[in-house]
Amino acid sequence: MRFRTAAFTLAALCLSSAAYADDCAAPMAATLNGAKKPHSLTTTSTSAGAATTGHAVWTGTQFFVEVGGKWLLTRETAAQIADAMADNMKSAKITCHAGGSEAVNGQAAAVYDIHVVNDGSASDNRVWVAKAGNVLLKSQVKLDTGDVILSLYDYKNFAPPKVYATHF
């Protein structure tokens, strides 16, 4: 479930009311804007040198995740996911710094480096925020375990799967 861990970690840092400093307003706003828009997500997790790719689709009301080649509809609603993330991040210490500009799939993006410490663990994150549209285009989460999770967001191609199992 590394995909969910990455999504929760990144979204939680931006949705929480935890203590944060520096340049956190822009990536927080981009995450909130993106959460309101249907999108698909392709995530590559690397652990101990082995890479795994996963996919997800957010329709605006439903969250589908591909696990082991099969699509599943999550039980949690968007509100439940946001509440759980906010609860988990109440004690987090978050620091953000603007890191320049880059293009992601031809779109201009502002880059932010974000450090999160929570419950004895830490992650170093980098997010690419679209200059037009103010949503996340890409994120990279480096967990203190050494695992790295790279996510690409697509706000144009987000059709839900036609065949899926309900709830996991």
C-alpha positions as CSV (number, residue, x, y, z in Angstrom):
1,M,0.0,0.0,0.0
2,R,2.9,2.3,-0.7
3,F,0.7,4.3,-3.0
4,R,-1.7,5.1,-0.2
5,T,1.2,6.0,2.1
6,A,2.6,8.4,-0.5
7,A,-0.8,10.0,-1.2
8,F,-1.6,10.3,2.5
9,T,1.8,11.7,3.4
10,L,1.8,14.3,0.7
11,A,-1.8,15.3,1.0
12,A,-1.6,15.3,4.8
13,L,1.3,17.8,4.9
14,C,-0.7,20.1,2.7
15,L,-4.2,19.6,4.3
16,S,-3.2,19.7,7.9
17,S,-3.5,22.5,10.4
18,A,-0.1,21.5,11.7
19,A,2.7,23.9,12.4
20,Y,4.4,24.9,9.2
21,A,6.7,27.6,8.1
22,D,8.3,29.4,5.2
23,D,6.8,28.7,1.7
24,C,4.1,26.2,2.6
25,A,1.1,28.3,1.5
26,A,1.5,27.6,-2.3
27,P,1.9,23.8,-2.1
28,M,-0.9,23.6,0.4
29,A,-3.2,25.5,-1.9
30,A,-2.2,23.4,-4.9
31,T,-3.0,20.2,-3.1
32,L,-6.4,21.5,-2.0
33,N,-7.1,22.7,-5.5
34,G,-6.1,19.3,-7.0
35,A,-8.1,17.4,-4.5
36,K,-11.2,19.2,-5.8
37,K,-10.5,18.2,-9.4
38,P,-10.9,14.8,-10.9
39,H,-7.5,13.3,-11.9
40,S,-5.5,10.2,-12.4
41,L,-2.2,9.4,-10.7
42,T,0.7,7.2,-11.7
43,T,3.0,6.3,-8.9
44,T,6.3,4.6,-9.0
45,S,7.6,3.3,-5.6
46,T,11.2,2.2,-5.2
47,S,12.2,0.1,-2.2
48,A,15.5,-1.8,-1.8
49,G,16.2,-1.1,-5.5
50,A,12.9,-2.7,-6.8
51,A,10.4,-0.4,-8.5
52,T,6.6,-0.9,-8.5
53,T,4.2,1.2,-10.5
54,G,0.6,1.8,-9.5
55,H,-2.3,3.8,-10.7
56,A,-5.2,5.6,-9.1
57,V,-8.2,7.7,-10.3
58,W,-10.0,10.3,-8.3
59,T,-13.4,11.1,-9.9
60,G,-14.3,13.9,-7.4
61,T,-16.5,11.5,-5.4
62,Q,-14.8,8.1,-5.7
63,F,-11.2,7.0,-5.3
64,F,-10.1,3.9,-7.3
65,V,-6.7,2.3,-6.8
66,E,-5.0,-0.4,-9.0
67,V,-3.5,-3.1,-6.8
68,G,-1.8,-6.2,-8.4
69,G,-3.4,-5.4,-11.8
70,K,-6.9,-5.2,-10.4
71,W,-8.9,-2.0,-9.8
72,L,-10.5,-1.4,-6.4
73,L,-12.8,1.2,-5.1
74,T,-11.8,2.4,-1.7
75,R,-14.2,2.5,1.2
76,E,-13.2,5.9,2.4
77,T,-14.9,9.0,1.2
78,A,-12.9,12.1,0.4
79,A,-14.0,13.7,3.6
80,Q,-12.9,10.6,5.6
81,I,-9.5,10.5,4.0
82,A,-9.0,14.2,4.6
83,D,-10.1,13.9,8.2
84,A,-7.7,10.9,8.8
85,M,-4.8,12.8,7.2
86,A,-5.5,15.9,9.3
87,D,-5.7,13.8,12.5
88,N,-2.4,12.1,11.7
89,M,-0.6,15.4,11.0
90,K,-1.7,17.5,14.0
91,S,1.7,17.1,15.6
92,A,3.7,17.3,12.4
93,K,6.5,19.8,11.9
94,I,6.6,21.0,8.3
95,T,9.1,23.3,6.6
96,C,8.8,24.4,3.0
97,H,11.1,26.2,0.7
98,A,10.6,27.4,-2.9
99,G,13.1,25.5,-5.1
100,G,12.9,27.3,-8.5
101,S,11.0,26.4,-11.7
102,E,10.9,23.4,-14.0
103,A,8.6,22.0,-16.7
104,V,6.5,18.9,-16.1
105,N,5.1,17.4,-19.3
106,G,5.5,20.7,-21.0
107,Q,3.8,22.7,-18.3
108,A,5.6,25.4,-16.3
109,A,5.8,24.5,-12.6
110,A,7.1,26.0,-9.4
111,V,9.2,23.6,-7.3
112,Y,8.9,23.3,-3.5
113,D,11.0,21.2,-1.1
114,I,9.1,20.1,1.9
115,H,10.5,18.4,5.0
116,V,8.0,16.7,7.4
117,V,8.7,15.2,10.8
118,N,5.9,13.4,12.5
119,D,5.7,10.6,15.2
120,G,9.4,9.8,15.0
121,S,9.6,9.5,11.3
122,A,10.6,12.0,8.6
123,S,10.2,12.5,4.9
124,D,11.8,14.9,2.4
125,N,9.4,15.8,-0.4
126,R,9.6,17.8,-3.6
127,V,6.4,19.0,-5.3
128,W,5.9,20.6,-8.7
129,V,3.0,23.1,-8.7
130,A,1.5,24.1,-12.1
131,K,1.9,27.9,-12.6
132,A,-1.3,27.8,-14.7
133,G,-4.1,26.1,-12.7
134,N,-2.3,25.9,-9.3
135,V,-2.5,22.1,-8.9
136,L,0.2,19.4,-8.2
137,L,1.7,18.0,-11.4
138,K,4.4,15.8,-9.8
139,S,5.5,14.8,-6.3
140,Q,8.5,12.9,-4.9
141,V,8.4,11.6,-1.4
142,K,11.7,10.2,0.2
143,L,10.8,8.3,3.3
144,D,13.3,7.9,6.1
145,T,13.2,4.2,5.4
146,G,15.0,4.9,2.1
147,D,11.9,4.3,0.0
148,V,11.1,6.8,-2.8
149,I,7.7,7.4,-4.2
150,L,7.3,9.4,-7.4
151,S,3.8,10.5,-8.5
152,L,2.6,12.1,-11.7
153,Y,-0.8,13.8,-11.8
154,D,-3.0,14.0,-14.9
155,Y,-6.1,16.3,-14.8
156,K,-7.2,15.5,-18.4
157,N,-7.3,11.7,-18.5
158,F,-9.1,10.4,-15.4
159,A,-11.8,8.0,-16.6
160,P,-12.7,5.5,-13.8
161,P,-12.1,1.9,-14.5
162,K,-15.0,0.0,-16.2
163,V,-14.4,-3.1,-14.1
164,Y,-13.5,-3.0,-10.4
165,A,-14.0,-4.6,-7.1
166,T,-15.7,-2.6,-4.4
167,H,-14.0,-1.7,-1.2
168,F,-10.7,-2.7,0.3
